[in-house]
Amino acid sequence: MLSSQHRLRDNEDFQRAFEKGKSVANRQFVIYLLAKEGQEGLRVGVSVSKKIGKAVVRNRVKRLIREAFRSVLPEINWKGDLIVIARKPLADLEYKDVVATLVHCLKKAKLLP
């Protein structure tokens, strides 16, 4: 699980990232990035639509995304807010595939080397 200092929860923060941030996408994720100068580190918000599945499936997808972020978090040296939106194909993937697609999307956003 991500620690509380790395979580993005407030609706206002989500809306600000959607409006002012840039987006990067692949088949499984859409990632919104909003750089913040005064912030200590990275904050991650996860959004999973009801289109993905019922509550059990959505919660599983959220847990997979958070755990994947926790594994790559030490490699990210960026300060700001990051919102991850899951797309439908993500519900059928296993953990290692989720990590691989997340790393691909983060490399596309130039957050990972």
C-alpha positions in Angstrom: 0.0 0.0 0.0 1.1 3.5 -0.6 1.8 5.6 2.5 -0.6 8.4 3.3 1.9 11.1 2.3 1.9 9.6 -1.3 -1.9 9.5 -1.7 -4.0 12.0 -3.5 -7.6 12.1 -2.1 -9.3 15.5 -2.3 -11.7 16.0 -5.2 -10.2 19.5 -5.7 -6.8 18.1 -6.3 -8.1 15.6 -8.8 -10.0 18.4 -10.7 -7.0 20.7 -10.7 -4.8 17.9 -12.2 -7.5 17.2 -14.8 -7.8 20.8 -15.9 -4.2 22.0 -15.7 -2.1 18.9 -16.0 -0.9 17.0 -19.1 -2.0 13.5 -19.9 -0.2 10.4 -21.2 -2.0 7.2 -22.2 -1.6 3.7 -23.4 -4.1 0.9 -23.8 -4.5 0.2 -20.0 -4.0 3.6 -18.4 -4.5 7.3 -18.7 -2.1 9.3 -16.5 -2.6 13.0 -15.7 0.5 14.8 -14.4 0.6 18.1 -12.6 4.0 19.4 -11.4 4.1 21.3 -8.1 7.2 23.2 -7.0 6.6 23.4 -3.2 5.5 19.8 -2.8 7.8 17.3 -1.0 7.3 14.4 -3.3 4.9 12.5 -5.5 1.2 12.1 -4.7 -0.8 9.4 -6.6 -4.5 9.3 -7.1 -6.3 6.2 -8.5 -9.6 6.3 -10.4 -11.4 3.2 -11.5 -14.8 3.6 -13.3 -17.8 1.4 -12.9 -17.3 0.4 -16.6 -14.4 -1.8 -15.4 -16.6 -4.1 -13.4 -18.4 -4.5 -10.1 -17.0 -3.4 -6.7 -14.9 -6.5 -6.2 -13.2 -6.1 -9.6 -12.7 -2.3 -9.1 -11.1 -2.7 -5.7 -8.8 -5.4 -7.0 -7.7 -3.2 -9.8 -7.1 -0.3 -7.4 -5.0 -2.5 -5.1 -2.9 -3.7 -8.1 -2.3 -0.2 -9.3 -1.3 1.0 -5.8 1.1 -1.9 -5.3 2.6 -1.4 -8.8 3.2 2.2 -7.9 4.8 1.3 -4.6 7.3 -1.0 -6.4 8.4 1.8 -8.8 8.1 4.8 -6.5 11.8 4.8 -5.4 12.8 5.2 -9.1 10.6 8.3 -9.7 12.3 11.6 -8.8 9.5 14.0 -9.6 7.4 16.4 -7.5 3.7 16.8 -8.2 0.4 15.1 -8.4 -0.2 12.1 -10.6 -3.7 10.6 -11.3 -4.0 7.1 -12.8 -7.3 6.2 -14.6 -7.7 2.5 -15.3 -9.1 1.4 -18.7 -11.2 -1.7 -19.2 -8.4 -4.1 -20.4 -6.6 -3.7 -17.1 -9.2 -5.8 -15.2 -8.0 -9.0 -16.9 -4.3 -8.5 -16.3 -2.1 -10.0 -13.6 0.3 -8.1 -11.3 3.4 -8.4 -13.4 1.5 -7.2 -16.5 0.1 -4.2 -14.6 3.6 -3.2 -13.5 4.9 -3.6 -17.1 2.2 -1.4 -18.6 2.5 1.2 -15.8 6.3 1.4 -16.4 5.6 1.8 -20.1 3.2 4.7 -19.4 5.6 6.3 -16.9 8.4 6.1 -19.5 6.2 7.8 -22.0 5.6 10.6 -19.5 9.4 10.8 -19.0 9.1 10.1 -15.3 11.3 6.9 -15.6 14.5 6.5 -17.5 
